[in-house]
Amino acid sequence: QYDERLTIMLAAMPHLRPNLLDVFFTKNAHFDRPFSEFGGATNRKHSGFLPTAQTLHFLLSSGKVEDRYRVEQMLRASNVLMEHDFIRLEYGDVNEPYLSRTLLTTEEFINSLFNGKYAGPETSETFPARKVSTHMEWNDWVVSNEVREEIALIEQWIKSERDLMQCDVFRKHIKPGYRALFYGPPGTGKTLTACLLGKAADMEVYRVDLSQVVSKYIGETEKNLSRLFDYAEKRKWILFFDEADALFGKRTQASSSNDRYANQEVSYLLQRVEDFPGVIILASNLKANMDEAFSRRFQSTIYFPMPDAQQRLTLWRQFFTGHIQPAASLNLEQLAEKYELSGGSAINVFRYAVLRAAARQSTVIELDDLIRGLQKEFQKYGKTINT
């Protein structure tokens, strides 16, 4: 339709031909200020005219009040342009008119115009998440049977949710979505498990960068998070909050305005997590750090322990299934029994050993390569090993 084509063109114009919008800088000579009916906005980094919903209304309307309602309806979330993220509206102040919101197109849409293919949004101040994936498969996954059983439940939910939520009784008592807490020492497979769940379900996994979540500008945090959750809901992403206790931890006593604002942000985030109709995974090193009131809302709370000797042996054997081979004198059973470390640490040790072997132009890993790698890895945690 004409209206929708014009909407897309107007939203894309600052990216494609920003100079064509300069005409909207024309001032009303009677008041020596821009025409109110043009709408528009500027920002700190872009000196050109940024169209708002009011600008679209000016171009589409015949001056009738009912035209405002027609434009508003076209820009609601249920419209096809919004559903497919061809355009979006920048969240404005609650006291400002709806049509004063800036009309934007998405980075993905612009990239698809230039490159002919869809690419996910890039990590930025306004989008605090990054896509994560793995080349590994379930048969590379080394965890306890208890963890396997718990993860199988999440897999089953992903497969069955659509059918289950069509049941009236189930829908009456169960909220959409699934919230899980993974906790345990670093390197025990929490991130890998999230990636494998996404891979098995053909769902993209986005890790939320908590360092970018909280903005120094009041109100920006809610905008950034709202955009992230809206993206994830429409695209059926799995959201993975790593080191979640940094933001989902126990709230502080509000002794200052900063504390009150921080608690307000956390409360907003907790509410969005609870209402999210998809899969959300929070990861923490310590369960005790999590806010108790929120912990009750998890459907699964899964502990990822350090691997035992048998699991460590499985890991070591996996490393030597390719062209990299252990020296004949290398006893993997003894190595697994003697040195307790996580899967992530074992990978670091193996990487170091392979580099040492490559330096002598060899594909054979000697015991000394692994011992030196173990010493280097344990030093990170202020520990020493007996060789």
C-alpha positions in Angstrom: 0.0 0.0 0.0 1.0 3.6 -0.6 0.9 4.6 3.0 3.2 1.7 4.1 5.7 2.3 1.2 5.9 6.0 2.1 6.4 5.1 5.8 9.4 2.8 5.0 10.9 5.4 2.6 10.6 8.2 5.2 12.2 6.0 7.9 15.1 5.0 5.7 15.8 8.4 4.3 18.3 9.5 7.0 20.4 6.5 6.1 20.0 6.8 2.3 19.5 10.4 1.3 19.5 12.6 4.4 19.7 15.9 2.4 16.3 15.3 0.9 14.8 15.9 4.4 16.5 19.3 4.8 13.4 21.0 3.4 11.7 20.3 6.8 14.1 22.7 8.5 12.1 25.5 6.8 10.9 27.9 9.5 7.5 29.5 10.1 8.2 33.1 9.4 5.5 34.3 11.8 7.1 32.7 14.8 10.7 32.2 13.7 10.6 28.6 14.6 10.1 25.3 12.8 6.6 24.4 11.6 4.9 22.2 14.3 3.1 20.2 11.7 6.5 19.0 10.3 7.5 17.3 13.5 11.0 16.0 13.4 14.0 15.7 15.7 17.8 16.0 15.8 20.4 14.4 18.0 23.9 15.0 19.1 25.7 13.1 16.3 23.4 13.5 13.3 22.9 17.1 12.2 20.2 16.2 9.7 16.5 16.0 10.1 15.1 12.9 11.8 11.5 12.2 10.9 8.9 11.6 13.6 5.5 10.0 13.3 4.2 13.6 13.1 6.3 14.0 9.9 4.6 11.0 8.4 1.2 12.4 9.5 1.9 15.6 7.7 2.8 13.8 4.4 -0.2 11.4 4.6 -3.0 13.6 6.0 -5.4 16.0 4.5 -5.6 18.0 7.7 -8.4 16.1 9.3 -8.1 15.1 13.0 -9.1 11.5 12.1 -6.0 11.2 10.0 -4.0 11.2 13.2 -5.8 8.1 14.4 -5.2 6.4 11.1 -1.4 7.1 11.3 -1.3 6.0 14.9 -3.0 2.7 14.1 -0.5 2.0 11.3 2.4 2.5 13.7 1.0 0.2 16.4 2.9 -3.0 17.2 0.3 -5.2 15.5 0.9 -3.6 12.1 2.9 -5.6 9.6 5.6 -3.0 9.4 6.3 -3.2 13.1 5.9 -7.0 13.3 8.6 -7.6 10.7 10.8 -4.8 12.1 10.9 -2.7 8.9 10.3 0.3 11.1 10.1 1.1 14.8 9.3 4.1 17.0 11.8 5.4 19.5 10.2 5.3 22.9 9.4 8.9 24.1 8.4 10.6 27.3 5.0 9.4 28.6 3.7 13.0 28.6 4.6 13.7 25.0 2.1 13.2 22.1 2.3 9.7 20.5 3.2 11.2 17.1 6.3 13.0 18.5 8.2 9.7 18.6 11.1 9.4 16.2 10.4 7.2 13.2 13.3 4.8 12.6 14.1 1.8 10.4 16.1 -1.0 11.9 19.8 -1.8 11.2 18.9 -5.2 9.9 16.5 -3.7 7.3 19.1 -1.2 6.1 21.7 -4.0 5.9 19.4 -6.2 4.0 18.8 -3.4 1.4 22.6 -3.0 0.8 23.7 -6.7 1.2 20.6 -8.5 0.1 20.5 -10.7 3.2 19.4 -10.4 6.8 21.9 -10.0 9.6 21.1 -9.7 13.2 21.5 -6.4 15.1 25.0 -5.4 16.2 26.0 -5.0 19.8 25.8 -1.4 20.8 24.8 1.0 23.5 21.2 0.6 22.5 21.4 -3.2 21.9 23.2 -4.8 24.8 23.4 -8.4 23.5 25.6 -10.5 21.2 24.7 -13.7 19.3 26.6 -16.8 20.7 26.8 -20.2 19.1 28.9 -23.4 19.2 30.4 -25.9 16.7 30.0 -28.6 19.4 27.2 -31.2 19.5 25.3 -33.0 22.3 27.8 -35.9 22.2 30.6 -33.5 23.0 28.7 -32.3 26.1 30.2 -33.7 29.3 27.9 -33.2 32.4 26.3 -35.2 35.1 23.2 -37.3 34.6 21.2 -34.9 36.9 22.1 -32.0 34.6 21.1 -34.1 31.5 17.7 -34.8 33.0 17.0 -31.2 33.8 18.1 -29.9 30.4 15.9 -32.6 28.8 12.9 -30.9 30.5 13.8 -27.5 28.9 14.2 -29.2 25.5 10.7 -30.8 25.9 9.2 -27.5 26.8 10.6 -25.9 23.7 9.2 -28.7 21.6 5.8 -28.9 23.3 5.0 -25.3 24.4 2.9 -24.4 21.4 0.6 -27.5 21.8 0.4 -27.2 25.5 -0.5 -23.5 25.5 -3.5 -24.3 23.3 -5.0 -26.3 26.1 -7.4 -24.1 28.1 -6.7 -25.7 31.5 -2.9 -25.5 31.0 -3.1 -21.9 29.7 -5.2 -20.9 32.6 -2.6 -21.9 35.2 0.7 -21.7 33.4 2.4 -18.5 32.0 4.0 -18.7 28.6 7.8 -19.0 28.5 10.4 -20.8 30.5 12.9 -19.3 33.0 15.9 -21.3 34.1 18.8 -20.6 36.4 22.2 -22.3 35.7 24.6 -21.9 38.5 28.0 -23.4 39.4 31.8 -22.7 39.1 33.1 -21.0 35.9 33.9 -23.2 33.0 31.4 -26.0 33.9 29.3 -25.7 30.7 26.6 -23.2 31.4 27.1 -21.1 28.2 27.7 -24.2 26.1 24.5 -25.8 27.3 22.5 -22.6 26.4 24.1 -22.7 22.9 23.3 -26.4 22.4 19.7 -25.9 23.4 19.4 -23.1 20.8 21.2 -25.3 18.2 18.9 -28.3 18.8 15.8 -26.1 18.6 17.0 -24.0 15.7 16.7 -20.9 17.8 19.4 -18.2 18.0 20.9 -17.5 21.4 21.8 -14.0 22.5 24.0 -13.3 25.5 23.1 -10.1 27.3 26.0 -7.9 28.1 25.2 -6.7 31.6 27.9 -4.1 31.5 25.9 -2.3 28.8 22.5 -2.8 30.3 22.5 0.0 32.9 22.9 3.4 31.2 24.1 6.5 32.9 21.2 8.4 31.3 17.9 8.1 33.3 15.3 6.2 31.4 17.8 4.9 28.8 18.1 1.5 30.5 14.4 0.8 30.2 14.5 1.8 26.5 17.4 -0.5 25.7 16.0 -3.4 27.6 12.5 -2.9 26.0 14.1 -3.0 22.6 16.0 -6.1 23.4 13.0 -8.0 24.7 10.9 -6.9 21.8 13.5 -8.2 19.3 13.8 -11.5 21.2 10.1 -12.1 21.4 9.5 -11.4 17.7 12.4 -13.6 16.6 12.0 -16.3 19.2 15.5 -16.0 20.6 16.8 -17.6 23.7 18.2 -14.9 26.0 21.2 -15.8 28.1 22.1 -13.5 31.0 25.7 -14.5 32.0 27.0 -13.5 35.4 23.4 -12.6 36.2 24.0 -12.0 39.9 25.6 -8.7 38.9 22.2 -7.3 38.0 19.7 -9.8 39.4 21.3 -10.1 42.8 20.0 -9.0 46.1 18.7 -5.4 46.0 20.2 -2.8 48.2 18.5 -0.6 50.8 17.4 2.6 49.0 19.5 5.0 51.0 20.0 7.5 48.1 18.3 8.5 44.9 20.9 6.5 43.0 20.0 3.4 45.0 16.3 3.9 44.4 16.9 4.3 40.7 19.1 1.2 40.5 16.5 -0.8 42.4 13.8 0.6 40.0 15.9 -0.6 37.0 16.3 -4.1 38.5 12.6 -4.3 39.3 11.8 -3.4 35.7 14.2 -6.0 34.3 12.8 -8.7 36.6 9.3 -7.9 35.4 10.4 -8.1 31.8 12.1 -11.5 32.5 9.0 -12.8 34.2 6.7 -11.7 31.4 8.9 -12.9 28.5 7.0 -15.6 26.6 10.2 -17.3 25.4 13.1 -19.0 26.9 15.4 -17.1 29.3 18.5 -18.6 31.0 20.3 -16.8 33.8 23.8 -18.0 34.7 25.5 -17.3 38.1 28.5 -18.7 39.8 26.7 -18.7 43.2 23.0 -19.3 43.7 23.2 -17.5 47.0 23.9 -14.2 45.2 20.5 -14.3 43.5 17.5 -12.3 44.8 15.4 -14.8 46.7 12.1 -13.3 45.6 13.1 -13.7 42.0 14.6 -17.2 42.4 11.1 -18.6 43.2 10.0 -17.7 39.6 12.4 -20.1 37.9 11.0 -23.2 36.4 14.4 -24.9 36.6 17.3 -24.3 38.9 20.2 -26.4 37.6 23.5 -26.9 39.4 26.6 -27.4 37.1 29.2 -29.0 39.4 32.9 -29.4 38.7 33.4 -32.6 36.6 34.4 -35.7 38.5 37.4 -37.9 37.5 35.5 -40.0 35.0 34.1 -36.9 33.3 37.5 -35.3 33.2 38.8 -38.5 31.5 36.1 -38.2 28.9 37.1 -34.6 28.2 40.8 -35.5 27.8 39.9 -38.3 25.5 37.7 -36.0 23.4 40.7 -33.7 22.8 42.7 -36.5 21.2 40.2 -37.9 18.7 41.7 -35.9 15.7 45.2 -35.7 14.3 46.5 -34.4 17.6 47.7 -37.4 19.6 49.0 -38.0 23.1 52.6 -39.3 23.5 52.7 -43.1 24.3 54.0 -42.3 27.8 51.0 -40.0 28.6 48.6 -41.6 31.0 45.2 -39.8 30.6 43.6 -41.8 33.4 46.2 -40.6 35.9 46.0 -37.1 34.6 42.2 -37.0 35.0 42.4 -38.5 38.5 45.1 -36.2 39.8 44.1 -32.8 38.6 40.6 -31.4 39.3 39.6 -28.7 36.8 36.6 -27.6 34.9 35.9 -28.3 31.2 36.7 -24.7 30.3 40.1 -24.9 32.1 40.8 -28.2 30.4 40.3 -26.6 27.0 42.7 -23.8 28.0 45.3 -26.4 29.0 44.9 -28.3 25.8 45.2 -25.1 23.7 48.5 -24.3 25.5 49.8 -27.8 25.0 48.9 -27.8 21.2 50.8 -24.5 20.8 53.9 -25.9 22.4 53.7 -28.9 20.2 53.2 -26.7 17.1 56.3 -24.7 18.1 58.4 -27.8 17.7 56.4 -28.8 14.5 54.8 -31.8 16.1 51.2 -33.1 16.5 52.1 -35.2 19.5 51.4 -33.8 23.0 53.9 -34.7 25.7 53.2 -34.9 29.4 55.4 -31.8 30.0 53.2 -29.8 27.6 50.1 -30.6 29.7 51.9 -30.1 33.0 53.1 -26.6 32.0 49.6 -25.8 30.8 48.1 -27.0 34.1 50.6 -24.9 36.0 49.7 -21.8 33.9 45.9 -22.5 34.4 46.1 -23.0 38.2 48.1 -19.9 38.6 45.1 -17.9 37.5 43.3 -19.0 40.6 46.3 -18.5 42.9 47.0 -22.3 43.1 50.0 -24.5 42.6 50.2 -28.1 41.6 52.3 -31.0 42.6 53.9 -32.6 39.5 
